[in-house]
Amino acid sequence: MKSPKLSIVTLGCPKNDVDSEVLRSQFKSLNYELIQNVEHADIIVVNTCGFIEAAKEESIETTLELAQLKKDGNCKAIIMTGCLAQRYESDLPQLMPEVDVVIGNRDLTAVPKIADKLLGIDRTYAMTESVTMGISHRIAEAPHAAYIKVSEGCNHKCTYCIIPAIRGRYRSFTIPQITAEVSQLAECGVKEIYLIAQDLTMYGKDIYGSYELLNLLQNLAGIDGIRWIRLMYNYPMHITDDLLHFITDHSEKFNYFDMPLQHIHDDMLRAMQRPVNSRTARKILYRLREKAPHMALRTTFITGFPGETDDHFESLCDFLEEIKFDRVGVFTFSEEEGTPAATYRDQIPHEIAIQRRNTLMEIQQAISMEHNEALIGTELDILVDSCDQFGTLGRSYRDAYEIDGNVEIEGVATPGEFI
């Protein structure tokens, strides 16, 4: 039988990237031909995002555009999965009849079975729970960089966030599972990994009874071949002195630290039900700057949260100038149905939220220029990402894959090598 052609379109965050990598591996094991050109695909899987309104709109628009290929192209069926599908699994089939099947993200093993059924393929399956949970058996788009999900779900009750309702409660993978996955990826040529979770520092509490991120990092640090380990989505309240000591003592490997704060004024943090205060956040950031001054620090903020006054916003601007983060992302508040913040009084006009976002980004742009000018005359190792007719691109330790910027490289180099 001729191998059916499959294309997976991924939207949203790195956690969706991991899910898509797992799906690619499952489909390949079933003799599907994985292709990127959706116009030639027999079946298309859309891995959607449902976090904020803009992401939902993108997911819907992209899916409808792809569904047009059922009329104009080779496509025989569209499967919608991911967070949007999970959130509106019962509503979307009626709202989007162009889609053949809508299935949430709780069981990835079901997706290939559904694809087979849609294409009229009959076979026996042997997929394990480890594949469903996203451990090992992956096909990455960038063979030298990989996202590693250390957990699924979230226990926090941030008033603006719908993720716990979509992905469920926090569920850690075991240290042996994660270590085996990273070791396998290193053997396949991966040079950098990104540890991701809804809350990385909560790792292990549910299965070990204690916070075990330090133990996990100690296991991963010794794996040969892994040059950079980037720590993403670190919540401040579980960052211990021992964890900070280990990270800063091994900052040549743990050289990128992401701590999404969302705001710095305690009034706003309480309204958001963020489990941190400004004093704790500052203490951690100053410790990192003192012990590892060259470490790249990243954070994210929300502007226009209900009740955010001019004074609240001014304190956020001052904080940005104070800490001088290397990387910053800013989002405007999105009224998500089913979240407490969507019903709060004192909603901020969207125009003001956009203005405040733009102001923060202008401040950060000047700070980034300062950081970049300070690097003039220095030498940095660069991990090559691509080399084609358009040129050669790579990244330093300060640049996260698909998130931050690129470094333009003169001449030819091999993707995956350091220069």
Secondary structure, 3 states (H helix, E strand, C coil): CCCCEEEEEECCCHHHHHHHHHHHHHHHHCCCEECCCHHHCCEEEEEECCCCHHHHHHHHHHHHHHHCHHHHCCCCEEEEEEHHHHHCCCCHHHHCCCCCEECCCCCCCHHHHHHHHHHCCCCCCCCCHHHHCCCCCCCCCCCCEEEEECEECCCCCCCCCCHHHHHCCCEECCHHHHHHHHHHHHHCCCCEEEEECCCHHHCCHHHHCCCCHHHHHHHHHCCCCCCEEEECCCCHHHCCHHHHHHHHHCCCCCCEEECCCECCCHHHHHHHCCCCCHHHHHHHHHHHHHHCCCCEEEEEEEECCCCCCHHHHHHHHHHHHHHCCCEEEEEECCCCCCCHHHHCCCCCCHHHHHHHHHHHHHHHHHHHHHHHHHCCCCCCCCEEEEEECCEEEEECCCCCCCCCCCEEECCCCCCCCEC
